[in-house]
């Protein structure tokens, strides 16, 4: 089920024409003409829903562009949000304002402490790491032993997975902290390392970040026809799907590989060609030159299959089994109630590229990933102060919940 491309429009007081506005720091800003110019695409339309506060989304997505954002906002027509209490209700408005105040305080403290500054030493280590793992995997392919060859394929998959975590960092402009540089690095690492288009990835990933687990908004819920993480996304035509009714068996064996190949061989190349992203095109060719030409068809296929399992499973641990949202939700509540942290230990930090701190990552998407463990206790305290759940699962428990959810959805479809 694709995200709703046409969120509800609102009537601008005193006029006959429909306009689209976003709520930012107590004012509605008319963004009707800006939507098509927005560098981040149509995601801005998620926030034209009346009463949906875009303040934190604007600030956190554009943390490294704050001066530019301020100039752009000043060019828009604005009006005071005097009707916000009518839209949200007094109790919800009071709760949201208290959350906003404390979240703003925490954000300013973290910014002052340098928590948004990248580490070039850390980045160099990560680059050397995935290059070493990949080269070792390549060397093992020349062994006469098939088990050793298979191990080489797994190491190639692991190396690609490590590049995946790093390109994710670049996509959020937290790798070097210089957006222009990070865009180039994102295109190269994403293309050569993972065989994907950086801009196509960013377009979808930012929609997930905007409103995680929000029905018709979060693109990570758009997994049909292969997978359904929640029965709410399944239409009448898909309810009888053999794949969905048996997804517990196909998830690791077929679904993840088909999903990855669909991205790598169709969706992402199509996006690159359509938008003429030449650097991304060269990077994609580099991926197949290294893996398909130099390593061979079967090592490429096996490593892609193993990579798809690593990525799909680890991504699925942090939110897929959590409740959906269908109403206006505060930025902090989206992160705390609809994402979860996994195994806050050093081994899992390495294995999941620090994305086991999904709550912290969703609150502060431009924060370098390696700094997230340093702020977890303060985020937990913020949640406790406002009576909100702070989900932390062991890796084993998160795996159990992921697969139990897949089984439960299949069972619901069989009974429907």
N, C-alpha and C positions, 0 to 999 in steps of 0.2 A: 504494500500500500504506500504510494508515494506521498511525501509531505504535501500539505495543502499549499498550493502556490498562490492562492488568493485569500488571505486572511480577511476577516470582516472589516469593512470600511466604516468610517464614522462621518457624521454630518458636522461640518464646521459651522459653529454658531454664526448667525448673521449672513449666511450665504446659501446659494442654491446648489453649488457644485460640491461633489464629493472630493474630499482631500484625504491624504494619509498623513498621520502625525505620529511622532514618537514622544513619549514622556521622558524628560531628562531633567533631573534636579529641580523638580517642582514646576516645570513649564512644558507645554506641548509645542513641539516644533514641526512645522509643515515640511515634510520631506517628499511631497508628491512628485516634484520634478527631479529630485535628487536620486530617487530609487534606481533609475536606469544608469546613473553615473557612479553609483556606489562601488568602490573598488572591490568590496567583499561580495558583490552580487546581490541577489534578491533576498538574502537572509534578513535584511533590514525590515522586510515586510512582516516578519514574525512579531515585531514589536509595535505594529500599528494597531494591535488589538486594544480597544479602549480599556485603560486601567493597567495595562502591562508596562511596568517601569523598565525603561531601557538604560537607566543610569549606569548600573554596574556592568552591564554587557558592553556598553560603549567604552567605559573606562578601562576594563580589563582586556578586551580584545585589542584596544588601541593604546595600550599602556606606553608604547614607544613612539606614539604619534600624537600625544596629548596636545601639543601646541597647534598642530595642524587641525585636529578635531575642533578645538576651540574656535579657530578662525572660521571654519566651515559652518559651525553652529550659529555663529554671529550673523551669518548671511541669510539665515532662514527667518521666516515670519514665525513669531511665537506668541503664546498667550498663557496666562497663569492657569495652573491645573486646579481651579477652584471646585470642580465637580468630582474630584478624585474620591472623596468620602462616600458620595452617592454610589459610585461604581464599585468600590471595594467593600464598603461597610465600615463602621467606626472601629470595630474590634480588629478586623484584619488590617486596616490601615495603621492602627496603633502598633500592632505586632511588626508589620513591615518597617515602620519608621524606626523602631527600636533595633531591629536587625541591621538596618542600613547604618545607623549611628555607630554601632559596635564594629561592624565589618569595615567601615571607613577608617575607624581608629586603628584597627589591626593592620589594614593595608598600608596606611601612612607609616606605621611603626616599622613594618617589614621593608618598605621602600627606603626609609632612613637608615636602616641597618645594612643596606646593600644586598638584600636577598634577591634582587632582580638582576644582579650583575653576573654575567657569564664567567666561566673559568677557561681560558685558552689551554692551560695545562691539562685540564680534565678532558677537553675536546680532542687534543692530540693523542692522549692515551686511548680514547675510544676509537679513534681512526686506526691507530696502530693495532689495536686489539682485533677489530673485525678483518683487517687486512691479513694479519697473522693466521687467524682461524681459517679464513678463506684459502690462503695459500697452502696451509697444511692439508686441508680437505682436497685441494687440487692434486697435491703430490700423492696422496693415498689412492687416487684413482688409477695410478700406474701399477699398483700392486697386482700380483697374480692371484691373490686371495679375494674371492667375492665378498666375504664378510668385511674385509678391510676396505674394499671398494665402496661397500654400502656405508661404512663408517665415514668414508670420505664424502659421500653424498650428504650425510647428516651434518657434517661439519660445514659443508657449503650452505646448507639450510640455516644453520646456526649463525654463520657469518652474515647471511642476508637478513636474518632476524635482528642482529645487532645494528645493521645499517637502518633497519626499519625504525628502531627506537631513536636513532640519531636523526633520521630525516623528519621524524615527528617533532623533534626539538627544533629543527630548522624551520619547519612549517609554522611554528608558533613564534618565530623570531627570537628565540631564547638561546640559540646556539652561539652566535657571536654578539647578539644584541644590536646588530646593525642590519636593519631590514633588507637593504639592497644586497648586501653580501649573503644574508641568510636565504634570500630567494634563489640566488645562483646555486648555493650549496644544496638547497632543498631539491632543485631540479636535477642536479648531478647525482646526489646520493640516492634520491628516490628512484631515478631512472636507471642508473647503472646497478645500484644495489638491490632494488626491489622490483625492477621492471615495471614501474608505474609512473604515471604523469603526476608531477607535483601539484599542478594547479587543479587537476581533476580531483585529486585526493583532498586538497584544502577546501574545495567547494563543498564537498560532502561532509568532511570532518568538522568544519565550523558550524554546520547546521546541527550536528550532534552536540557540540559544546554549548550552543545557544540555549537549548532546552532539552537536556537529557531525559529520556523516557516520556517525553510529551507526545501524545498521540497526534499524528498528522504534522509533526514538526521534526522530531528526531529521525534523521535518515538512517540511523543504525537499527531502527525498527523495520526498515524497508528491506526485508530479506527474502521475500517471496520470489520465485516459487520453491526455493530449495529448503528454507528454514523458517520457522515461526517461533519466536521467543514468547509471544503472547497471543492468545486466541483472538484478541480484539482486532488484530490486523488482518485476520483471515476472512475473506469474502465468501459468499455462498458458493461460488464456482470452485474455490480452492478447498472447501471443507472435505471433499472426497479424495483429495490428493494422496496417492500412495506414498509419495516421498514424505509429506508432512505427517501422515499417520504413523510412519515408521522412522521418523527422523533420529530417534535415539540410536538406531543402527547405522544410519547413513552419515551422521554428522562428521565422524572422523574418517570414514572410508571413502565417501564420495563428495558430500556437500562442500567441504572446505576446499578440496581441489578444484571442483567445478567453479566455485565462487572466485578463487584466485585466478584461474585461467580465463574466466569471463572478464575480469578486470584487465589482466595483462594482455590478452590477445584481441579484445574487442573494445570494451568501454574506454579504456585509457588511450589506446592508439587513435580511436575515433575522435576523442576530445582534442588530442594533440594536432591531428590533421585539420580538424574544423577550425581551430583557433590559431593555427600556424605557429605553434610554439617550437621554434627550431632547436633551441638548446635542449629542450625536453625530448625532442625527436632523436637527436644525436645521442643523448643519454640512454634512451630506450634501445637504440641499436647497439650501444656499448654493452648493455646487459646481455643481449643475445650473442654478441661476438664473444664475450668471455665465457658464458655458461653453455650456450648451445654449440658454438663453433669449436671452442677449445676443449670443452669438457665432454661433449657428446650428447645425443638425444636422451638416453636413459638417465645419466647423471642429472641432466637438467630437469627431467620430469620427476624423478625421485626427490630431488632437493626441493623442487617447487611444491610437491605434495607435503613433504615434511615441514616446509616453511609455512604452508597454509594452516597446518594443524597448530603449530606454535602460535601463530598470530591470532587465528580465530578463537582458540581456547583462551589465551591470555586476555584478549579483548573481552571475551564473554564473561569473565570472572567478576567484572567490576560493576555491572549494571543490568544484565539481561534478565535476571530473575527478580529484580526489584519492581515495586509497584509503578504503574503508569500514572501519568498526570493528564488531566483534560481541562484544567482550569488555570487561571492566572496564579503564578507561583513566583516567590521571591528568588533572586539569584542565589542566595545562601541556601534556601530550602531545596532548590534544584540539586545542588551539590551534595547536601547532607542526606536528603531523603531518597534520592534517585541514583546515587552512585555509592560505591563502597571501596574501602581500602582492603588490601589483601596482604597478610603475613608481613608485618612491618619488621622485617629482619634483613640483615645484609645480603644473605644468599638470594632472597627473593627480590631485593632491590636490584641486584645484578641481573637475575634471570628475566625480570619484567622491565628492565630499563628504567626503573623508578616509577613506572606507571602503575605500580601497585598502590601508589598514593593518589588514587583518582579523585578523592574528595578535595585534597589540597590542589591538585592540578586543575580541577574544574573551577575552583574558587579563584585561582591565580594562574590562568593558562600561559602567561608569558614569563612565569618564573622558571629559571633553569631547573630541570628535573632533579638534579642531584641535591638541591637545597630543600626539597620538599620534606625529607625526613626531619629536618631541623625545626619545622614549624608545626608538626603534627600535634604536639601537646597543646599549643595555643589554639589551634583549630578545634580540638576536642573541648577545650574550656569554653570556647565561643558557643559550641553546640549545647553544652551542659547549662550554660547561663540562660539560654532561651528554651530549654526543655526539648531540644531536638535530638533525634537519634544520630549517633556517630557509628556507622557500621564498619567493623573490622572483622574479617574472617580469616581463619587459617587458610593456607593454600588448599589443603585437603577438603576443608568445609566448603570453600568456594567452588571447587570442582564438583563436589557432591550436589550443591545447589544448582549449578549450571545444568548438569545432566538430569537431575530430578525434574527441573523445570521443563526441559525438552520432553521428557516422558509424560509429564502432567498435561502439557499442551496437546500432545498426540492423543492422549486418553480422552481429553475433552472433545476433540474433533471426532473421535470414534463414537462418542456418546451423543453427539449433536444430531 
